[in-house]
Amino acid sequence: MRRRLRPTARLVLTVALASAFVAGCSSGDDAPSGASAEELASRLESARTTLDEAESLEFSITTAQLPSGVTGLLSAAGVGNHDPAFEGDVKVSSGGTIDAEVVAVDDTVYAKTGFAPVFVPVDPTSLGSPDPADLMRADGGITTLLTETGELQEGEQSRDGSDVLTSITGTVAGSVVKSLIPTADEGADFDATYRLTDDDVLRDAKVTGPFYTGSDAVSYTIEVTASDQDVDITAP
């Protein structure tokens, strides 16, 4: 004769089965996903190494706009090498927008604007702008951001053409940012987002924070591409 479970026994068995099911889910589907901070740091270090070992770099840094009344960098785009040297086009805001062709080499920045027929030496800090050649350095240049970012977390993936990009977010100390952009608040933390390909190639970076004292946060988008082509940049 088959014995029937009493209601109390059925309840105990049901609870036990449910607990086993939850435990099984917790050890599998509900386990934490995503890369660890150490793994993300390794990916950013790999991206930096690729850039620092390149013969030359294609580089751009842009912001959509600056706060009203601020003197500072709107954009810079060109090529550089680790001598360090840079040549390209720079746009700054200083009581209006100033466009200039720029050559930066041997610790001197030369600019030729629409109202000047020749290149003349300029002090970029007077315009709230960095020396673009300094950003090209393998030691202490723009790639420093990749390995000086903390509190790393894996963000959403996005697609750029056929490439699937992984976002890595974190924070960068203001003292690091200020060494690159001289107007940055060295006492603040800046938010950073990097997008990497599956091969750990940097597609772009976005850095947001108090770049200009007394003004709202500004976001700069940075693109750096490694090239195996040697670039010879000399003073004009």
For each residue, the residues with C-beta under 8 A, 3 or more apart:
1:
2:
3:
4:
5: 9 10 13
6: 9 10
7: 10 11
8: 11 12
9: 5 6 12 13
10: 5 6 7 13 14
11: 7 8 14 15
12: 8 9 15 16
13: 5 9 10 16 17
14: 10 11 17 18
15: 11 12 18 19
16: 12 13 19 20
17: 13 14 20 21
18: 14 15 21 22
19: 15 16 22 23
20: 16 17 23 24
21: 17 18 24 25
22: 18 19 25 26
23: 19 20 26 27
24: 20 21 27 28
25: 21 22 28 29 30
26: 22 23 30 31
27: 23 24 31
28: 24 25 31
29: 25
30: 25 26
31: 26 27 28
32:
33:
34: 153 154
35: 39 40 43 154
36: 39 40
37: 40 41 151 152 153
38: 41 42
39: 35 36 42 43
40: 35 36 37 43 44 152 153 154 168
41: 37 38 44 45 147 152
42: 38 39 45 46
43: 35 39 40 46 47 166 168 196 200
44: 40 41 47 48 146 147 149 152 168 194 196
45: 41 42 48 49 146 147
46: 42 43 49 50 200
47: 43 44 50 51 146 194 196 200 201 202
48: 44 45 51 52 143 146 147
49: 45 46 52 53
50: 46 47 53 54 200 201 202 226
51: 47 48 54 57 143 202 224 226
52: 48 49 82 138 143
53: 49 50 138 226
54: 50 51 57 226 227 228
55: 81 227 228 229 230 231
56: 79 80 81 227 229 230 231
57: 51 54 79 80 81 136 224 225 226 227
58: 78 79 223 224 225 227
59: 76 77 78 79 80 86 88 132 135 136 142 222 223 224 225
60: 75 76 77 78 222 223
61: 73 75 76 77 135 142 220 221 222 223
62: 74 75 76 77 220 221
63: 66 73 74 75 218 219 220 221
64: 219
65: 74
66: 63 70 72 74 93 212 215 218
67: 70 212 215 216 218
68:
69:
70: 66 67 93 128 212 215
71: 92 93 94 95 127 128
72: 66 92 93 127 128 129 183 211 212 218
73: 61 63 76 90 91 92 93 127 128 129 130 181
74: 62 63 65 66 91 92 93 97
75: 60 61 62 63 89 90 91
76: 59 60 61 62 73 88 89 90 91 102 129 132
77: 59 60 61 62 88 89
78: 58 59 60 86 87 88 89 102 132
79: 56 57 58 59 86 87 88 227 231 233
80: 56 57 59 84 85 86 87 88 132 133 135 136 231 233
81: 55 56 57 84 85 136 230 231 233
82: 52 136 137 138 141
83: 105 133 136 233
84: 80 81 104 133 134 135 136 137 141
85: 80 81 103 104 105 106 133 136 231 233
86: 59 78 79 80 102 103 104 105 132 133 135 136 233
87: 78 79 80 101 102 103 104 233
88: 59 76 77 78 79 80 101 102 132
89: 75 76 77 78 99 100 101 102
90: 73 75 76 99 100 102 111 129 132
91: 73 74 75 76 97 98 99 100
92: 71 72 73 74 97 98 100 127 128 129
93: 66 70 71 72 73 74 96 97 98
94: 71 98 127 128
95: 71
96: 93
97: 74 91 92 93
98: 91 92 93 94 113 127
99: 89 90 91 113 114
100: 89 90 91 92 111 112 113
101: 87 88 89 111 112 113 119
102: 76 78 86 87 88 89 90 109 110 111 112 132
103: 85 86 87 109 110 119 233 234 235 236
104: 84 85 86 87 108 109 110 131 132 133 134
105: 83 85 86 108 133 233 234 235
106: 85 235
107: 131 133
108: 104 105 121 235
109: 102 103 104 121 122 123 124 131 132 133
110: 102 103 104 119 120 121 122 235 236
111: 90 100 101 102 116 119 120 122
112: 100 101 102 116 117 118 119 120 236
113: 98 99 100 101 116
114: 99
115:
116: 111 112 113 120
117: 112
118: 112 236
119: 101 103 110 111 112 236
120: 110 111 112 116
121: 108 109 110
122: 109 110 111 126 127
123: 109 126 127
124: 109 127 129 130 131 132
125: 128 129 130 182
126: 122 123
127: 71 72 73 92 94 98 122 123 124
128: 70 71 72 73 92 94 125 182 183 212
129: 72 73 76 90 92 124 125 132 182
130: 73 124 125 134 135 180 181 182
131: 104 107 109 124 134 135
132: 59 76 78 80 86 88 90 102 104 109 124 129 135 136
133: 80 83 84 85 86 104 105 107 109 136 137
134: 84 104 130 131 137 140 141 180
135: 59 61 80 84 86 130 131 132 141 142 180
136: 57 59 80 81 82 83 84 85 86 132 133 141 142
137: 82 84 133 134 140 141
138: 52 53 82 141 143
139:
140: 134 137 144 179
141: 82 84 134 135 136 137 138 144 180
142: 59 61 135 136 145 180 222 224
143: 48 51 52 138 146 147 224
144: 140 141 147 148 176 179 180
145: 142 148 149 172 176 177 180 192 205 207 222
146: 44 45 47 48 143 149 194 202 205
147: 41 44 45 48 143 144
148: 144 145 172 173 176
149: 44 145 146 152 168 170 171 172 192 194
150: 170 171 172 173
151: 37 170 171
152: 37 40 41 44 149 168 169 170
153: 34 37 40 168 169 170
154: 34 35 40 166 167 168
155: 166 167 168 169 193
156: 167
157: 164 165 166 167
158: 164 165 167 195
159: 163 164 165
160: 163 165 195 203
161:
162:
163: 159 160 197 198 203
164: 157 158 159 197 198
165: 157 158 159 160 195 196 197 203
166: 43 154 155 157 195 196 198
167: 154 155 156 157 158 193 194 195
168: 40 43 44 149 152 153 154 155 193 194 195 196
169: 152 153 155 191 192 193 194
170: 149 150 151 152 153 191 192
171: 149 150 151 189 190 191 192
172: 145 148 149 150 176 177 189 190 192 207
173: 148 150 176 177 186 189 190
174: 177 178 184 185 186 187 188 189 190 209 210
175: 178 179 186
176: 144 145 148 172 173 179 180
177: 145 172 173 174 180 181 184 186 190 207 209 211
178: 174 175 181 182 183 184 185 186
179: 140 144 175 176
180: 130 134 135 141 142 144 145 176 177 184
181: 73 130 177 178 184 211 220
182: 125 128 129 130 178
183: 72 128 178 211 212 213
184: 174 177 178 180 181 188 190 209 210 211
185: 174 178 188 209 210 211 213
186: 173 174 175 177 178
187: 174
188: 174 184 185 209 210
189: 171 172 173 174 209
190: 171 172 173 174 177 184 207 208 209 210
191: 169 170 171 207 208 209
192: 145 149 169 170 171 172 205 206 207 208
193: 155 167 168 169 205 206
194: 44 47 146 149 167 168 169 202 204 205
195: 158 160 165 166 167 168 202 203 204 205
196: 43 44 47 165 166 168 200 201 202 203
197: 163 164 165 200 201 203
198: 163 164 166
199:
200: 43 46 47 50 196 197
201: 47 50 196 197 226
202: 47 50 51 146 194 195 196 205 224
203: 160 163 165 195 196 197 223
204: 194 195 221 222 223
205: 145 146 192 193 194 195 202 221 222 223 224
206: 192 193 219 220 221 222
207: 145 172 177 190 191 192 219 220 222
208: 190 191 192 217 218 219 220
209: 174 177 184 185 188 189 190 191 217 218
210: 174 184 185 188 190 213 215 217 218
211: 72 177 181 183 184 185 215 217 218 220
212: 66 67 70 72 128 183 215 218
213: 183 185 210
214:
215: 66 67 70 210 211 212 218
216: 67
217: 208 209 210 211
218: 63 66 67 72 208 209 210 211 212 215
219: 63 64 206 207 208
220: 61 62 63 181 206 207 208 211
221: 61 62 63 204 205 206
222: 59 60 61 142 145 204 205 206 207
223: 58 59 60 61 203 204 205
224: 51 57 58 59 142 143 202 205
225: 57 58 59
226: 50 51 53 54 57 201
227: 54 55 56 57 58 79 231
228: 54 55
229: 55 56
230: 55 56 81
231: 55 56 79 80 81 85 227
232:
233: 79 80 81 83 85 86 87 103 105
234: 103 105
235: 103 105 106 108 110
236: 103 110 112 118 119
